[in-house]
C-alpha cells in the first residue's frame, strides 16, 4: 500500500494507492458517526457495493444507486441523493461515500458540500480517470446543457482510496480514458514522467499492476502538490486543465456521454499542443510524440469532423477560465511546463479548431 497526503492544513487528507487497499486501510477512522450514505451507480453496485457494506457492519448504512453515465450528471439526479438523505433522516454527522467513477464522485461531493451546509465524505474511485484526477482536489459539481461542470463547489474529502483491483472489470475504453489524464501530468509538470510513459504505455494499456500503481501514484503526487499550492485554482492549478477547454466543448457539442471525458481531453490536449506549436513555443517533435502516445492508448487525436470553428468558439466562451470576455487556454511552453494565456492570435486558434477528425471514437 502506497500513501501520500494532500496538504491543506487542518483539511489535509490521505490518498491510499495499491491493490487491495480498501481492505488494508482503516476506513472507519474517517467516518464521523453511525450514519453512512453510499452513493454508487447501476454498473458498480452489483460488482462492489456488497464488498464495501461488509466493511461497515457496525454502521447504519443507506445507499443511493444512480444511472451510469455523464448524461446523468445533473441537478435533477443530485436531487435523488438529497431525497434519500432526507428520507433516511441523515444528520450533520453522516458520512457520504462515493463508490464509482468521476461522475459519482463529483455528484456525491457536491451533494456533501450542500447537504446541511456540508457533511463528511469519502472518495472510493473505481476508474483510472477518477483515481488520478477527479477524486483528488475537491472539485465537485454537475453539468449544465450549456456548459460542463459549470455548477459546483470546492469541497475536500476526508480520504481517497485508489484500489487498482477495481480495474479487473474496467472496460478497455475506460482504461484509455484514464490514461489520457495520466499523460497530461507529464506534459504540464514532469518531463521525466512523460518519458516513462512513452516507455511503458503498452503496460498501462494492458493494465499491468506495477505500471498502473506507479502511474497512479505519480499522478496523484503531482495533483496533490498542485492543489496544496493553489486549492481554488487562482494560478498553477489551472495547468491541470490542459486540453479541457477544447475537450469540454467537444463533450457539450456531442452530448454528454457520447465522448468519454478522457477521449475529449485527449483530442483537446493535442489541440492545445497544436496551438502551442503554431505559436512557436514547442516543436513539431513534441506534438508528434504526444499524438503517438494517445494513439497507442487507442484515444482520438482530433475533434469530431462535424464540429465547426464557430461551434467551438461559442462553447469555449462558456468556460471557467474566460476572463473579461477573453478565452484563456492552458498551453505548453515546454515539456513539463504549462501556462494559462489569452495571448494568441485568433487566426491561429481558428487553424487549430479546424483540424478535423482523423480518429474514431468507439
Phi and psi in degrees as a GROMACS rama.xvg file:
@    title "Ramachandran Plot"
@    xaxis  label "Phi"
@    yaxis  label "Psi"
@TYPE xy
-102.867  150.088  UNK-2
-145.605  153.768  UNK-3
-150.461  169.971  UNK-4
-124.448  135.457  UNK-5
-85.0058  110.766  UNK-6
-85.386  104.641  UNK-7
-135.726  44.1656  UNK-8
63.3805  -129.238  UNK-9
-75.5832  -1.90202  UNK-10
-108.802  16.3245  UNK-11
-63.9745  153.238  UNK-12
-152.876  155.181  UNK-13
-90.5377  156.09  UNK-14
-121.546  125.873  UNK-15
-107.685  130.569  UNK-16
-127.616  134.693  UNK-17
149.837  -178.849  UNK-18
-85.3133  123.004  UNK-19
78.3451  19.3719  UNK-20
-70.1994  -22.3816  UNK-21
-58.696  -40.2626  UNK-22
-79.3555  -26.0084  UNK-23
-82.014  -34.7731  UNK-24
-86.86  155.318  UNK-25
-88.822  88.3857  UNK-26
-57.9524  -36.1712  UNK-27
-65.8462  -20.3582  UNK-28
-60.0766  -24.9449  UNK-29
-106.165  10.4541  UNK-30
-103.996  127.011  UNK-31
-72.2204  -46.5384  UNK-32
-145.926  -156.363  UNK-33
-80.392  -24.6843  UNK-34
-84.616  131.763  UNK-35
-135.329  133.347  UNK-36
-120.063  112.405  UNK-37
-90.9304  129.045  UNK-38
-112.171  125.6  UNK-39
-143.781  -167.086  UNK-40
-132.332  176.106  UNK-41
-66.866  -22.9757  UNK-42
-80.5083  -44.412  UNK-43
-79.7936  -35.2159  UNK-44
-53.2694  -48.3032  UNK-45
-66.4813  -22.0605  UNK-46
-88.4956  -42.8945  UNK-47
-133.139  -5.19213  UNK-48
-65.4622  -43.8996  UNK-49
-62.8814  -40.5047  UNK-50
-57.601  -42.2237  UNK-51
-71.0548  -44.412  UNK-52
-63.516  -29.0924  UNK-53
-65.4572  -23.8227  UNK-54
-81.1759  -6.23795  UNK-55
-123.132  35.4599  UNK-56
-65.0002  -22.4405  UNK-57
-90.9396  9.46522  UNK-58
-119.385  159.362  UNK-59
-86.0156  97.2369  UNK-60
-100.659  124.14  UNK-61
-114.102  169.362  UNK-62
-148.465  153.169  UNK-63
-127.258  125.84  UNK-64
-112.26  111.815  UNK-65
-94.0565  159.757  UNK-66
-62.8488  155.425  UNK-67
-98.2568  121.914  UNK-68
147.616  148.651  UNK-69
-59.3535  -29.6073  UNK-70
-66.0684  -14.3937  UNK-71
-99.401  5.87667  UNK-72
-85.041  72.137  UNK-73
-135.175  167.263  UNK-74
-60.7974  -35.9908  UNK-75
-58.2118  -43.57  UNK-76
-79.6548  -28.0123  UNK-77
-62.2419  -34.1132  UNK-78
-62.7161  -28.2381  UNK-79
-61.8082  -37.1125  UNK-80
-66.1657  -46.4911  UNK-81
-59.8083  -41.2637  UNK-82
-56.0767  -46.7731  UNK-83
-69.7193  -36.8461  UNK-84
-59.4727  -42.5655  UNK-85
-76.1644  -40.1254  UNK-86
-62.1033  -35.4376  UNK-87
-95.0625  8.98038  UNK-88
55.5166  49.1513  UNK-89
-71.5539  135.672  UNK-90
-104.343  -169.386  UNK-91
-71.1899  -12.2723  UNK-92
-98.2281  5.7115  UNK-93
-64.8575  153.564  UNK-94
-116.979  124.333  UNK-95
-95.0556  136.115  UNK-96
-120.746  122.614  UNK-97
-91.1913  114.767  UNK-98
-116.2  97.2025  UNK-99
162.695  -164.025  UNK-100
-83.2833  -161.833  UNK-101
-62.8816  -34.2764  UNK-102
-64.091  -49.3693  UNK-103
-60.6773  -44.254  UNK-104
-62.9803  -44.6919  UNK-105
-64.3491  -42.4625  UNK-106
-70.6519  -40.6876  UNK-107
-65.2262  -44.2784  UNK-108
-62.072  -39.9433  UNK-109
-65.8852  -43.9002  UNK-110
-62.3633  -40.826  UNK-111
-64.2103  -37.0764  UNK-112
-65.8329  -31.7066  UNK-113
-94.4399  -35.3464  UNK-114
-64.6642  121.577  UNK-115
48.3949  33.0637  UNK-116
66.2826  23.7823  UNK-117
126.048  116.384  UNK-118
-128.482  165.055  UNK-119
-59.4279  140.477  UNK-120
-149.745  154.898  UNK-121
-126.855  140.361  UNK-122
-103.637  123.387  UNK-123
-122.714  81.9726  UNK-124
-74.1393  139.36  UNK-125
-111.33  2.1584  UNK-126
-119.458  158.99  UNK-127
-61.1153  -45.3732  UNK-128
-59.4062  -44.3528  UNK-129
-68.0016  -36.1182  UNK-130
-67.8007  -36.8624  UNK-131
-93.6747  -10.0739  UNK-132
-135.28  -77.1264  UNK-133
-70.0318  -25.0322  UNK-134
-78.3686  -14.9077  UNK-135
-110.09  128.961  UNK-136
112.145  -11.6035  UNK-137
82.7043  11.3108  UNK-138
-78.7749  121.969  UNK-139
-130.488  158.894  UNK-140
154.788  -173.01  UNK-141
-136.117  168.026  UNK-142
-90.9174  160.309  UNK-143
-125.617  149.454  UNK-144
-52.7762  -25.5276  UNK-145
-95.0739  -8.33681  UNK-146
-173.625  142.396  UNK-147
-81.3905  135.963  UNK-148
57.7517  31.6267  UNK-149
-86.666  -8.77598  UNK-150
-122.284  116.611  UNK-151
-179.44  -168.583  UNK-152
-152.232  153.897  UNK-153
-84.1945  119.044  UNK-154
-152.866  114.491  UNK-155
-83.833  144.308  UNK-156
-77.9488  172.542  UNK-157
-88.107  -20.4437  UNK-158
-166.96  144.359  UNK-159
-125.161  126.934  UNK-160
-113.902  109.55  UNK-161
-104.479  87.8879  UNK-162
-95.995  115.607  UNK-163
-75.7296  -7.96013  UNK-164
-63.0581  -22.2811  UNK-165
-65.0355  -19.7126  UNK-166
-76.0314  -9.96249  UNK-167
-56.5296  -38.4537  UNK-168
-100.197  4.85955  UNK-169
-77.9356  123.041  UNK-170
-60.4618  151.182  UNK-171
-61.2455  -32.1809  UNK-172
-64.3984  -36.8252  UNK-173
-71.5578  -33.5484  UNK-174
-59.6658  -48.9088  UNK-175
-59.9892  -42.5299  UNK-176
-59.8014  -38.399  UNK-177
-69.2619  -37.2044  UNK-178
-61.8943  -31.6744  UNK-179
-57.0502  -44.0177  UNK-180
-70.9046  -32.726  UNK-181
-64.1229  -44.4403  UNK-182
-59.0781  -37.0015  UNK-183
-54.2478  -41.725  UNK-184
-62.9152  -38.0978  UNK-185
-65.2143  -40.5566  UNK-186
-65.6956  -40.3299  UNK-187
-91.9642  -18.6353  UNK-188
-142.603  -24.2059  UNK-189
-147.46  94.8847  UNK-190
-61.2273  -37.8995  UNK-191
-64.3036  -37.3582  UNK-192
-65.6352  -37.597  UNK-193
-61.1644  -43.089  UNK-194
-63.5779  -42.1722  UNK-195
-58.7981  -40.712  UNK-196
-63.7008  -40.5567  UNK-197
-59.7313  -37.2937  UNK-198
-79.4338  -20.5816  UNK-199
-124.191  11.9427  UNK-200
-59.8801  -36.2463  UNK-201
-64.6454  -36.2661  UNK-202
-66.5361  -40.2374  UNK-203
-64.4603  -44.2044  UNK-204
-61.0067  -34.9689  UNK-205
-83.5089  2.74012  UNK-206
61.3173  39.8024  UNK-207
-64.7502  123.283  UNK-208
-59.281  -42.8788  UNK-209
-65.6373  -43.9641  UNK-210
-65.3654  -42.2498  UNK-211
-62.7701  -43.5708  UNK-212
-58.8302  -45.4373  UNK-213
-64.7932  -46.5376  UNK-214
-63.789  -41.3007  UNK-215
-68.5828  -43.8358  UNK-216
-62.1302  -45.9343  UNK-217
-65.2584  -40.3431  UNK-218
-62.1724  -44.3517  UNK-219
-66.0986  -36.633  UNK-220
-60.8798  -44.6136  UNK-221
-64.4714  -47.1566  UNK-222
-65.1013  -40.4956  UNK-223
-60.4712  -42.3541  UNK-224
-63.8306  -43.0796  UNK-225
-66.7332  -44.8743  UNK-226
-64.3268  -38.4288  UNK-227
-61.5068  -32.706  UNK-228
-81.6748  -28.277  UNK-229
-153.619  75.3399  UNK-230
-62.185  -42.6859  UNK-231
-102.556  22.7637  UNK-232
60.0065  51.1995  UNK-233
-93.6578  -10.9425  UNK-234
-152.366  -106.007  UNK-235
-63.7083  -26.0148  UNK-236
-61.9806  -27.5684  UNK-237
-60.1004  -23.0134  UNK-238
-56.8008  -31.2957  UNK-239
-63.2765  -12.1038  UNK-240
-92.5991  17.393  UNK-241
-51.4429  126.052  UNK-242
80.676  -9.63151  UNK-243
-77.7764  -33.2735  UNK-244
-64.1601  -44.3086  UNK-245
-65.2355  -46.0819  UNK-246
-64.0609  -43.3086  UNK-247
-62.7927  -36.7678  UNK-248
-61.8543  -41.5212  UNK-249
-62.0017  -47.6783  UNK-250
-59.9858  -44.0067  UNK-251
-65.9012  -44.2024  UNK-252
-64.8406  -41.5631  UNK-253
-82.3958  -12.0488  UNK-254
93.6582  122.999  UNK-255
-54.1048  127.714  UNK-256
102.84  -20.4377  UNK-257
-74.6301  -41.1282  UNK-258
-104.476  130.147  UNK-259
-65.8677  153.646  UNK-260
-54.9836  -45.8619  UNK-261
-64.3885  -33.4062  UNK-262
-65.6295  -44.3639  UNK-263
-66.5224  -37.1621  UNK-264
-66.0107  -38.0639  UNK-265
-60.0377  -51.7306  UNK-266
-61.7371  -41.5958  UNK-267
-65.0462  -35.7151  UNK-268
-66.4058  -42.6943  UNK-269
-60.0328  -39.6614  UNK-270
-65.1435  -39.78  UNK-271
-63.2111  -41.591  UNK-272
-70.3706  -33.9952  UNK-273
-60.8936  -44.7953  UNK-274
-67.4493  -39.3424  UNK-275
-58.8222  -38.717  UNK-276
-68.1514  -42.8761  UNK-277
-62.4154  -30.4412  UNK-278
-79.3548  -8.2853  UNK-279
82.1658  13.7085  UNK-280
-81.343  -34.2449  UNK-281
-128.377  164.157  UNK-282
-92.8485  166.999  UNK-283
-59.8132  -28.5654  UNK-284
-59.576  -46.2626  UNK-285
-67.2269  -38.653  UNK-286
-59.9613  -45.0866  UNK-287
-66.5015  -40.2982  UNK-288
-61.8053  -40.4132  UNK-289
-67.7027  -42.877  UNK-290
-59.0081  -42.6187  UNK-291
-61.3844  -43.2988  UNK-292
-59.4994  -48.0443  UNK-293
-63.8114  -40.06  UNK-294
-64.7929  -39.251  UNK-295
-64.8586  -27.4594  UNK-296
-86.4111  1.74621  UNK-297
65.7552  45.2331  UNK-298
-114.699  152.86  UNK-299
-70.4471  148.202  UNK-300
-119.943  13.4364  UNK-301
-155.968  159.396  UNK-302
-75.4367  171.556  UNK-303
-60.9867  140.855  UNK-304
-57.406  -36.9085  UNK-305
-80.844  -1.9323  UNK-306
-87.7063  114.41  UNK-307
-80.7126  163.918  UNK-308
-59.9993  -43.681  UNK-309
-62.3292  -39.4434  UNK-310
-63.4081  -42.682  UNK-311
-59.5404  -51.5661  UNK-312
-63.1587  -39.7756  UNK-313
-60.7254  -46.7846  UNK-314
-74.8808  -34.7368  UNK-315
-69.7171  -18.8832  UNK-316
-73.5736  -16.1896  UNK-317
-102.604  76.359  UNK-318
-142.187  145.238  UNK-319
-65.7022  -17.5087  UNK-320
-90.4468  -6.21106  UNK-321
-63.3489  131.728  UNK-322
-135.02  124.739  UNK-323
53.1653  38.2263  UNK-324
80.2262  1.26845  UNK-325
-101.675  132.047  UNK-326
-70.882  125.515  UNK-327
-111.72  140.949  UNK-328
-127.243  151.579  UNK-329
-89.6286  117.803  UNK-330
-122.308  172.853  UNK-331
-109.254  123.503  UNK-332
-82.2163  -39.8333  UNK-333
-161.191  165.959  UNK-334
-58.6032  121.493  UNK-335
96.2988  2.52835  UNK-336
-146.238  128.073  UNK-337
-111.481  174.079  UNK-338
-151.733  145.699  UNK-339
-102.463  123.767  UNK-340
-150.658  153.517  UNK-341
-115.001  12.3899  UNK-342
-90.4668  76.0086  UNK-343
-149.467  146.467  UNK-344
-72.2712  139.209  UNK-345
-60.5309  -35.5927  UNK-346
-67.3591  -31.6041  UNK-347
-70.9419  -40.7678  UNK-348
-60.3752  -42.9804  UNK-349
-64.8207  -35.0265  UNK-350
-62.8119  -41.7495  UNK-351
-64.8855  -43.0189  UNK-352
-66.9477  -19.5439  UNK-353
-98.1404  20.4256  UNK-354
-55.6309  -40.7472  UNK-355
79.6828  148.634  UNK-356
-83.4773  132.619  UNK-357
-121.406  9.74108  UNK-358
-123.263  151.865  UNK-359
-108.724  128.231  UNK-360
-89.2966  127.656  UNK-361
